[in-house]
């Protein structure tokens, strides 16, 4: 979007005034204003809420996803992060991607082995044979 002449003139006047008042320091870029950041106290609260688990916050399973953490941040602090920004926030504060190392208590190892060895071979689709074929989409006879 293009700035109007009036907006450009105001910007130039603001820069000139900053130069006159503070010199080079007055016109140096302060960087992108960026998104609002969580304070240390807010992040500590977020960690406490994450420790309480997703079930406490209305999700049906015990998995924290970045999308869920993003939603939780919005609910708690009325601050909007992107999913990528949520990941950066967590990583910057010492969090890492993890996958549970434990198996569910309810897991029946015998039933899993039975399924893998007997049921799965019967239901999986057979592999197609590697035979010479045509890359043409039409049948040879129709040409």
MARMAR-20512 format. One record per atom (N, C-alpha, C): chain; atom name; x, z, y. Coordinates in pm, 1 decimal, always signed. Each point is the difference from the previous one (the first is absolute). Layout:
! MARMAR-20512
   c    a          X          Z          Y
   A   CA          X          Z          Y
...
//
This chain:
! MARMAR-20512
   c    a          X          Z          Y
   A    N      +85.0       +0.0     -116.7
   A   CA      -85.0       +0.0     +116.7
   A    C      +90.3       +0.0     +123.8
   A    N      -32.4      -79.4      +96.1
   A   CA      +80.6      -12.4     +120.9
   A    C      -45.6     +101.7     +104.1
   A    N      +97.0      +53.3      +71.2
   A   CA      -32.5      +93.8     +107.9
   A    C      -44.8      -80.0     +121.7
   A    N      -91.3      +57.3      +75.0
   A   CA      -42.6      -66.3     +122.9
   A    C     +107.8      +20.2     +105.4
   A    N       -7.8      -78.1     +107.7
   A   CA      +98.3      +11.5     +107.9
   A    C       +0.4     +140.4      +59.1
   A    N     -117.2      +60.6      +12.6
   A   CA       -9.6     +134.3      +56.9
   A    C      +68.9     +101.9      -90.2
   A    N      -22.8      -11.2     -134.3
   A   CA      +64.7      +92.0      -93.2
   A    C     +150.5      -16.4       +5.7
   A    N      +48.7     -124.8       +6.8
   A   CA     +143.5      -25.2       +7.5
   A    C      +58.8      +57.2     +128.3
   A    N      -70.6      -17.6     +110.5
   A   CA      +48.3      +54.1     +127.4
   A    C       +7.9     +152.4       -5.6
   A    N      -99.3      +63.7      -61.8
   A   CA       +2.5     +145.8      -12.7
   A    C     +117.9      +45.5      -85.0
   A    N      +26.4      -73.6     -107.5
   A   CA     +113.0      +35.3      -85.9
   A    C     +130.9      -11.4      +76.3
   A    N      +17.0     -109.2      +72.5
   A   CA     +122.4      -20.2      +77.1
   A    C      +15.5     +109.9     +104.3
   A    N     -107.9      +34.8      +65.9
   A   CA       +5.8     +107.0     +100.1
   A    C      +36.3     +133.9      -64.5
   A    N      -56.1      +27.4     -115.4
   A   CA      +31.5     +124.4      -71.6
   A    C     +147.8       +3.1      -38.9
   A    N      +53.4     -113.6      -48.5
   A   CA     +141.6       -6.3      -37.5
   A    C      +89.8      +16.2     +122.7
   A    N      -36.9      -64.9     +112.6
   A   CA      +80.3      +10.5     +122.1
   A    C       +4.6     +144.9      +48.5
   A    N     -115.8      +66.8       -3.9
   A   CA       -6.6     +139.4      +43.6
   A    C      +87.2      +87.8      -91.2
   A    N       -7.3      -22.7     -131.7
   A   CA      +80.6      +76.8      -94.6
   A    C     +148.3      -23.5      +24.2
   A    N      +38.0     -124.8      +33.2
   A   CA     +140.4      -32.7      +27.6
   A    C      +47.4      +74.5     +125.0
   A    N      -83.8       -2.3     +103.1
   A   CA      +37.0      +66.2     +125.4
   A    C      +12.3     +151.9      -17.7
   A    N      -89.3      +59.8      -81.2
   A   CA       -0.6     +145.4      -16.5
   A    C     +105.4      +49.9      -97.7
   A    N      +21.7      -72.3     -111.0
   A   CA      +89.5      +51.1     -104.0
   A    C     +109.0      -96.8      -41.2
   A    N       +9.2     -116.2      +62.6
   A   CA     +103.4      -97.1      -34.9
   A    C      -22.2      -59.3     -138.1
   A    N     +110.4      -31.3      -66.9
   A   CA       -6.6      -64.5     -131.1
   A    C      -79.4      +83.8     -100.8
   A    N      +14.9     +132.0       +4.7
   A   CA      -73.3      +88.7      -90.8
   A    C     -151.4      -15.6      +16.1
   A    N      -44.1      -30.0     +119.4
   A   CA     -142.2      -11.9      +27.1
   A    C      -64.4     -121.0      -63.7
   A    N      +77.3     -103.4      -27.4
   A   CA      -58.5     -122.7      -55.5
   A    C      +37.6      -23.1     -146.2
   A    N      +76.3      +92.3      -59.0
   A   CA      +32.6      -14.9     -141.9
   A    C     -126.4      +15.8      -84.5
   A    N       -5.2      -74.8     -106.4
   A   CA     -114.7       +7.6      -90.1
   A    C       -2.9     +135.7      -68.7
   A    N     -116.9      +54.9      -11.0
   A   CA      -17.5     +125.0      -73.5
   A    C      -41.8      -27.8     -143.4
   A    N       -2.4     -126.5      -38.2
   A   CA      -40.6      -37.0     -135.1
   A    C     -150.5      -10.0      -10.9
   A    N      -43.1      -38.2     -116.9
   A   CA     -142.8      -13.5      -26.0
   A    C      -66.1     +137.0       +2.7
   A    N     -117.5       +8.1      +59.7
   A   CA      -67.5     +128.3       -0.5
   A    C      -35.2      +44.3     -141.4
   A    N      -14.8      -96.0      -91.8
   A   CA      -23.6      +32.0     -139.8
   A    C     -129.6      +75.3      -24.0
   A    N      -11.1      +46.3     -119.9
   A   CA     -117.2      +75.8      -41.2
   A    C      +22.4     +148.3      +25.1
   A    N     -106.9      +76.1      +11.7
   A   CA      +15.7     +144.4      +12.6
   A    C      +68.8      +55.7     -123.8
   A    N      +87.6      +94.8      +18.2
   A   CA      +72.3      +61.0     -110.7
   A    C      -58.8     +136.6      -28.4
   A    N      +10.6      +43.2     -124.3
   A   CA      -43.5     +134.3      -33.4
   A    C     +109.6      +98.0      +39.6
   A    N      -39.6     +111.2      +56.3
   A   CA      +97.0     +104.4      +33.2
   A    C      +44.3      +67.4     -129.3
   A    N     +104.5      +83.0       +8.4
   A   CA      +47.1      +71.8     -118.3
   A    C     -110.1      +89.8      -55.3
   A    N      -74.3      +63.5      +88.4
   A   CA     -108.9      +87.9      -44.3
   A    C     -109.3      -81.2      -69.8
   A    N      -31.7     -117.3      +53.9
   A   CA     -101.6      -84.2      -62.5
   A    C      +47.2      -48.1     -136.6
   A    N     +127.7      -39.8       -9.2
   A   CA      +49.6      -47.8     -129.0
   A    C       +0.0     +113.4     -102.5
   A    N      +32.9     +122.3      +42.3
   A   CA       -4.1     +115.6      -90.1
   A    C     -142.2      +20.3      -51.4
   A    N      -98.1      -16.6      +86.9
   A   CA     -140.1      +12.2      -42.4
   A    C      -35.8     -111.2      -97.9
   A    N      +45.9     -122.2      +28.8
   A   CA      -25.0     -112.5      -89.9
   A    C      +56.8      +31.6     -138.4
   A    N     +120.8      +53.0       -6.2
   A   CA      +60.4      +33.7     -129.3
   A    C      -84.0     +103.2      -75.1
   A    N      -49.4     +100.0      +70.0
   A   CA      -85.5     +100.6      -63.8
   A    C     -126.2      -64.1      -57.0
   A    N      -57.3      -92.6      +76.1
   A   CA     -121.9      -68.1      -46.2
   A    C      +29.9      -90.4     -120.1
   A    N     +115.5      -65.4       +2.3
   A   CA      +37.3      -84.6     -113.6
   A    C      +18.6      +84.8     -125.6
   A    N      +56.3     +119.1      +16.3
   A   CA      +19.4      +89.9     -114.3
   A    C     -133.4      +44.5      -59.7
   A    N     -103.3       +5.4      +79.0
   A   CA     -132.4      +39.7      -49.6
   A    C      -57.7     -104.9      -94.2
   A    N      +47.1     -123.2      +13.5
   A   CA      -40.7     -105.6      -92.2
   A    C     -112.4      -87.6      +51.5
   A    N       -8.1     -120.7      -54.2
   A   CA     -102.3      -96.3      +40.9
   A    C     -143.0      +44.1      -31.9
   A    N      -18.4      +73.1     -111.2
   A   CA     -135.9      +43.8      -35.8
   A    C      -60.6      +85.8     +110.3
   A    N      +81.4      +84.8      +59.5
   A   CA      -45.8      +86.9     +107.9
   A    C      -51.3      -80.5     +118.9
   A    N      +55.7     -118.4      +18.0
   A   CA      -35.1      -83.2     +115.4
   A    C      -99.7     -110.0      -33.7
   A    N      -60.2       +9.3     -119.9
   A   CA     -110.7      -90.2      -31.6
   A    C      +31.4     -119.4      -87.3
   A    N     +124.4      -16.7      -45.5
   A   CA      +30.2     -112.1      -89.7
   A    C      -24.0      +43.7     -142.9
   A    N      -25.4      -95.4      -87.3
   A   CA      -42.1      +31.4     -136.0
   A    C     +113.8      +19.6      -99.2
   A    N     +123.5      -23.0      +40.9
   A   CA     +112.1      +23.7      -90.7
   A    C     +113.6      +69.4      +75.3
   A    N     +106.9      +28.0      -69.4
   A   CA     +109.7      +78.1      +56.6
   A    C     +116.1      -86.5      +48.4
   A    N      -27.2     -122.1      +44.4
   A   CA     +106.8      -87.5      +47.8
   A    C       -2.8       -6.9     +152.2
   A    N     +115.0      +27.4      +60.6
   A   CA      +13.2      -23.4     +143.8
   A    C      +55.6     -140.4      +17.5
   A    N      -73.7      -85.2      +65.2
   A   CA      +50.0     -133.3      +34.9
   A    C      +27.3       -0.8     +149.8
   A    N      +76.4      -97.9      +45.1
   A   CA      +27.5       -9.6     +143.6
   A    C     -129.3      -18.3      +78.7
   A    N      -92.8      -77.2      -54.0
   A   CA     -127.7      -21.0      +69.4
   A    C      -75.7     +131.6      +14.8
   A    N       +5.1      +83.8     -103.0
   A   CA      -68.7     +128.8       +6.5
   A    C      +68.0      +93.3      +99.7
   A    N     +133.4       +1.5       -0.3
   A   CA      +72.5      +85.0      +95.2
   A    C      -30.1      -45.9     +142.5
   A    N       -3.9     -132.6      +20.3
   A   CA      -34.3      -56.2     +131.1
   A    C     -138.3      +48.8      +44.4
   A    N      -96.0       -4.7      -91.9
   A   CA     -135.7      +46.1      +30.2
   A    C       -0.8     +149.0      +32.7
   A    N      +74.9      +77.4      -76.6
   A   CA       +6.1     +144.4      +23.5
   A    C      +58.9      +30.5     +137.5
   A    N     +104.4      -71.6      +38.9
   A   CA      +59.8      +19.1     +132.6
   A    C     -104.4      -28.0     +108.1
   A    N      -76.2     -106.9      -17.6
   A   CA     -104.8      -32.2      +96.2
   A    C     -105.9     +109.1       +9.2
   A    N      -40.0      +52.9     -116.1
   A   CA     -101.9     +105.0       -1.3
   A    C      +49.8     +128.9      +65.9
   A    N     +125.0      +36.6      -31.2
   A   CA      +52.2     +128.1      +48.6
   A    C      +40.7       -2.7     +146.7
   A    N      +63.8     -110.7      +42.5
   A   CA      +63.9       -1.0     +131.5
   A    C      -55.7     -105.5      +94.4
   A    N      -94.2      -80.9      -46.8
   A   CA      -58.5     -107.6      +81.4
   A    C     +109.1      -92.8      +53.6
   A    N      +96.2      -29.3      -87.3
   A   CA     +110.6      -90.2      +31.2
   A    C       -3.6     -110.5     -103.9
   A    N      +15.9     -123.8      +44.7
   A   CA       -6.7     -113.3      -90.7
   A    C     +140.0      -52.5      -31.3
   A    N      +34.8       +0.6     -127.0
   A   CA     +124.5      -58.8      -48.1
   A    C      -34.5     -120.7      -85.6
   A    N      +93.1      -93.6      -12.2
   A   CA      -14.6     -106.2      -98.8
   A    C      +48.6      +55.9     -132.9
   A    N      -26.1      -70.8     -109.5
   A   CA      +49.9      +45.0     -129.5
   A    C     +152.8       +3.3       +3.0
   A    N      +60.4     -103.2      +58.6
   A   CA     +146.2       -3.9      +10.1
   A    C      +51.8     +113.1      +88.6
   A    N      -68.9      +26.6     +108.8
   A   CA      +39.2     +109.6      +88.3
   A    C      -12.6     +135.1      -69.2
   A    N     -100.1      +13.8      -86.8
   A   CA      -17.6     +122.4      -77.8
   A    C     +118.8      +19.3      -93.1
   A    N      +43.6     -109.3      -65.2
   A   CA     +115.7       +6.7      -89.6
   A    C     +125.0      +40.4      +78.3
   A    N      +19.1      -59.8     +117.0
   A   CA     +117.6      +35.6      +81.5
   A    C       -3.5     +146.8      +40.1
   A    N     -117.2      +49.3      +39.2
   A   CA      -15.4     +140.3      +38.2
   A    C      +38.2      +92.0     -116.0
   A    N      -52.0      -29.2     -117.8
   A   CA      +29.5      +83.3     -116.1
   A    C     +148.3       -6.1      -36.8
   A    N      +55.8     -119.5       -2.2
   A   CA     +141.3      -17.0      -36.2
   A    C      +91.3      +69.7     +100.4
   A    N      -34.6      -11.2     +129.3
   A   CA      +79.1      +63.1     +106.2
   A    C       +2.0     +152.8      -16.8
   A    N     -104.2      +53.7      -63.1
   A   CA       -9.8     +144.2      -18.2
   A    C      +35.6      +43.7     -142.2
   A    N      +76.0      -83.1      -70.6
   A   CA      +53.8      +39.8     -129.2
   A    C      -85.6      -27.4     -121.3
   A    N     -111.4      -67.6      +16.2
   A   CA      -84.7      -32.0     -114.2
   A    C      +50.7     -128.0      -64.3
   A    N      -26.2      -15.5     -128.4
   A   CA      +39.2     -122.3      -69.7
   A    C     -112.3      -45.0      -90.2
   A    N       +9.3     -124.4      -42.8
   A   CA      -98.2      -54.8      -91.3
   A    C      +20.9      +66.3     -134.6
   A    N     -106.1      +40.5      -63.1
   A   CA      +12.8      +65.9     -129.5
   A    C     -110.2      -46.2      -93.5
   A    N      +33.0       +4.6     -124.7
   A   CA     -100.3      -22.9     -102.6
   A    C       +6.5     +120.8      -91.8
   A    N     -111.8      +48.5      -38.5
   A   CA       -6.1     +120.6      -81.0
   A    C      +82.7      -14.4     -126.7
   A    N      +84.3      +98.1      -27.4
   A   CA      +81.8       -0.3     -120.9
   A    C      -74.9      +64.0     -116.6
   A    N     -103.1      +74.8      +30.6
   A   CA      -74.8      +68.7     -104.8
   A    C     -115.3      -86.1      -48.2
   A    N      -36.4      +19.8     -122.3
   A   CA     -116.2      -67.3      -55.9
   A    C     -118.8      +94.4       +7.7
   A    N     -117.1      -56.3       -2.0
   A   CA     -121.4      +81.3       +6.0
   A    C       -5.2      +94.5     -119.9
   A    N      -44.7     +120.0      +23.6
   A   CA      -13.0     +100.2     -106.1
   A    C      -94.9      -51.1     -107.7
   A    N     -102.3      -73.4      +41.9
   A   CA     -101.8      -49.4      -92.1
   A    C      +48.4     -115.6      -86.3
   A    N     +116.8      -54.6      +27.5
   A   CA      +49.0     -118.5      -70.9
   A    C      +18.8      +30.9     -148.8
   A    N      -55.5      -87.1      -83.3
   A   CA      +10.7      +13.2     -144.8
   A    C     +100.8     -104.9      -47.7
   A    N     +122.5      +44.2      -27.7
   A   CA     +107.4      -93.0      -37.1
   A    C      -33.0      -77.8     -126.9
   A    N      -63.9      +65.0      -96.7
   A   CA      -36.5      -69.3     -125.1
   A    C      -99.0     -112.8      +28.0
   A    N      -98.0      +25.8      +85.5
   A   CA      -99.1     -102.8      +34.3
   A    C      +65.8     -115.3      +75.4
   A    N      +95.9      +29.9      +85.4
   A   CA      +70.8     -104.6      +74.3
   A    C      +78.1      -88.8      -95.7
   A    N      +73.3      +61.0      -94.7
   A   CA      +77.4      -77.5      -98.0
   A    C      -90.6      -85.0      -87.9
   A    N     -112.5      +57.5      -43.4
   A   CA      -96.1      -74.8      -79.9
   A    C      -48.8     -122.4      +76.4
   A    N      -36.0      +19.5     +126.1
   A   CA      -49.1     -110.9      +81.5
   A    C     +107.9     -106.7      +15.8
   A    N     +123.3      +40.4      +32.1
   A   CA     +108.6      -96.5      +22.1
   A    C      +32.5      -78.8     -126.9
   A    N       -1.5      +68.1     -115.8
   A   CA      +42.8      -65.4     -123.8
   A    C     -110.5      -73.7      -74.0
   A    N     -124.4      +45.4      +10.6
   A   CA     -106.3      -61.1      -80.1
   A    C     -104.6      -74.7      +82.3
   A    N      -43.8      +56.0     +109.4
   A   CA     -109.2      -62.1      +75.5
   A    C      +50.8     -109.2      +93.4
   A    N     +103.3      +28.7      +76.0
   A   CA      +51.1      -97.8      +95.9
   A    C      +39.4     -132.3      -64.7
   A    N      +72.1       -1.0     -113.2
   A   CA      +33.6     -129.7      -60.7
   A    C     -122.7      -83.0      -36.8
   A    N     -112.5      +64.8      -30.1
   A   CA     -121.3      -73.8      -36.1
   A    C      -73.2      -57.1     +121.1
   A    N       +8.2      +67.1     +115.0
   A   CA      -78.4      -44.5     +115.1
   A    C      +77.8      -86.0      +98.8
   A    N     +130.7       +6.5       -2.6
   A   CA      +74.6      -81.6      +96.6
   A    C      -13.2     -147.4      -35.2
   A    N       +5.0      -82.7     +102.3
   A   CA      -14.2     -145.0      -19.2
   A    C     +123.0      -53.4      -72.2
   A    N      -20.3      -92.2      -96.0
   A   CA     +116.0      -58.2      -67.6
   A    C      +81.1      -84.5      +97.3
   A    N     +129.7       -6.4      -23.1
   A   CA      +86.6      -80.3      +87.2
   A    C      -23.3     -147.2      -27.5
   A    N       +6.1      -77.5     +103.8
   A   CA      -13.5     -144.4      -16.4
   A    C     +128.4      -54.0      -57.2
   A    N      -12.3      -97.3      -87.2
   A   CA     +119.1      -60.7      -58.2
   A    C      +71.7      -84.5     +102.9
   A    N     +130.3       +0.0      -10.6
   A   CA      +80.9      -84.1      +88.7
   A    C       +6.3     -139.2      -61.0
   A    N      -82.3      -89.8      +50.2
   A   CA       +0.5     -137.5      -48.8
   A    C      +17.2      -92.8     +117.7
   A    N      +44.1     -118.0      -30.7
   A   CA      +15.4      -99.2     +105.7
   A    C     -136.7      -32.5      +55.5
   A    N       -9.2       -9.7     +128.4
   A   CA     -127.4      -31.0      +62.0
   A    C      +21.8      -87.6     +121.0
   A    N     -107.6      -25.7      +69.6
   A   CA       +5.9      -82.3     +118.2
   A    C      -25.7      +86.8     +121.7
   A    N      +70.2      -29.5     +105.9
   A   CA      -25.8      +73.1     +124.8
   A    C     -111.2      -66.0      +79.9
   A    N      -50.5     -113.0      -50.6
   A   CA     -106.4      -70.9      +68.9
   A    C     -131.2      +75.7      -15.9
   A    N      -80.9       -0.4     +104.0
   A   CA     -129.4      +67.0       -6.1
   A    C     -106.8      -86.8      -65.9
   A    N      +31.4     -125.8      -19.8
   A   CA      -98.7      -89.7      -61.5
   A    C      +45.2      -37.0     -140.1
   A    N      -95.0      -31.7      -83.5
   A   CA      +33.4      -41.7     -136.0
   A    C      +62.3     -139.8       +4.3
   A    N      +92.9      -22.0      -89.7
   A   CA      +68.3     -127.5       -5.9
   A    C      -99.7     -113.7      -20.2
   A    N     -103.1      +24.2      -81.6
   A   CA      -97.6     -104.5      -30.6
   A    C      -84.4      -37.6     +120.6
   A    N       -9.8      +86.5     +101.7
   A   CA      -85.6      -29.5     +113.6
   A    C      +71.8      -80.1     +109.1
   A    N     +127.5      -30.4      -20.0
   A   CA      +72.4      -75.8     +101.9
   A    C      -20.6     -146.3       -9.2
//
